[in-house]
C-alpha cells in the first residue's frame, strides 16, 4: 500500500518555500485563496493515488476544528 | 393533425366493481398513470398479467417537466412497443458543452462509439412520453385503465391488498395480490401507509422557462457557469421538439418563487440570453426547489413503491423519470414470475434491494452535481471556481467540473441474483454480471437488426459459435435450455458471413460487424445468461447445462 511521504522529498526546501510565498505576491486574500485552491487541485491530480490523497486530507485536517467537531457530535 | 397531449382527456367509465356482490381479486393494481406506472402496467399486461391501472385524474402531464429520456429508457420503451414513436418525435442528442462566463471550457460526448440503436438521450416533453405510453396501454390486452379513480384507503391482508377507490360514482373496494405505488413524489399511498421518504432538501431555487422560438443553437446540452447574461448563477439550455427550448435559470435561495414566475420577470431573463431582438413565446414557466430522498424500503409486503414515490433526486443528470422507468423494468418480470408461481416472493425483495442500490447511486450523483452547481460554503465556491478556471487548459479538471452526471443504468454488481465469474475465465470489458446488456448491430434472417431487440421479456441464453461450428449441432447442445425451470430463449451468435440456416428452437444472430463478440469479450463457446430486463446475471467460457440451471435458479431465488 502506498503511504504519504512525510519525510523531506524536496531538494531545496528553503527555495521552494520562498517560491510558494512569492507566488502570492500582490494578491488580495481572496485571490490567494483562489491560487491555493488551484494549486491543491493540480497537485492532487498529479499524485493521483486515492490512498495517499485520503491520508493527506486526514493529516491536513488533524487537530483543526476539533472543539466544534465535538460539539457537532454532542448535538 | 398532431394530437395535443396536454389537452387530451381520457374517458372515465364506471367500474363493474361498484356493483359487484363479491369483491374480485386482481393480480396487480398499479397506482399512477405517469411514465413509471404506465410502463409497469404495459410491461405486466404484455407478459399476460391482468393489470388495473388507476389514476386520480383524466389528463396527462401539463408542462414539459421531465424532458431528457436516456438510452436505457428508450430501450425499455422499445420492449414495450413505443420506443420508435418517442425517437421519431424526440430530439436526439449526444453532446454537451460547458461554458464558464463567455468561454467554452469543454465538450463531452455521452455516446462516443457507433453501433447502438438508440442515442444517449432524446429530449421529449413528458406529455408526449405519457401520451405514447397511454396509447400503447389502451391497445394492450389484459390492461384496464381507470381514470378519475383516487385511492383513499389501503389495508394489507395475508393474501391480498384491499384499496378503497373513490370515483365520481362513489367508493368501491379493489383487491389485488400486489399493488405498485407509482403515484409520484407526494405519494398518497405512501402517506396512507404512514411511510416517508427522507433525505436532504437543497437551498436553491431554479426557474424553468420553456420558450417557443426559431433559434440557431445546435441540438446539444449547454450549461453555463456565471454567464454574462445571468451573473453568479448557472443556466442550462436544452432543445425540445416543436421549436420549444428549455432554459433553467438558477435563482438562489432568496428569490421569490411567486414573483419570479411572472412574465415581466421571466422575459427579461430570457432576452438577456437570446438578445433583445429574438422573438419567442413563453410556453411554460415553473419555479422549483428540490430534494434528494428515498424510502428506507421499496417493498412493504404486497405493496411495491416505484419511481418518485420511492426516491427523489435533483434534476441535474436526468435521473428521475429515467430511474423510475428502470424500476418498472426491474419489477415487472419478477412480479410475473411470483404471480405465476415460478419464483418465491423473495424475488420481490431483490426488486427492492437492486433498485434501492440504484437510487443511492442516483442520489449520490445528483447530490454531488448539486453541491458543485450550488456551493454550500465560501471554500466550496473557491474550489468550484478553481476547477472551472483550470478546466480550459487542464484535461483533468474537466472531469472534476460537474454540471450533472447524466443518467446511465446502475450496474447491479452486488445483486444476489448474479452468479460470480469463474476467475479462470478472465473476462474483460464492461459487460460484468449485473450490467445491462450492450447493444450492437446484427443481422437476423438476413435483415439488419439490433442485438437488444432479440432479448428481453424472458430469460435469454446467448451462445457464441466459432467460425467452423455447425449451427445445427450447437442448437442441439443448447436444447437443454428448454428443460429449465422457466423458459430461456436461445440466441446463437455466429460470425459474419457464417453459413446461416434457420434452426428450430433458436434465434441465429449474425454478428455483422463483430461488435457483439468484442463488446461481450466473447470467444467460441462463451455463454451469457440475460435476465428478462436484459441485465447480465451469469457468464461462462463454455456451455454447461447444469451450470446454466444453477445460475437460472439463483436468478429467480429458487433453491
Interface residues (C-beta under 8 A of the other chain):
Chain A: X33 X34 X37 X38 X40 X41 X42 X45
Chain B: X379 X382 X383 X385 X386 X387 X389 X390 X394 X396 X397 X400
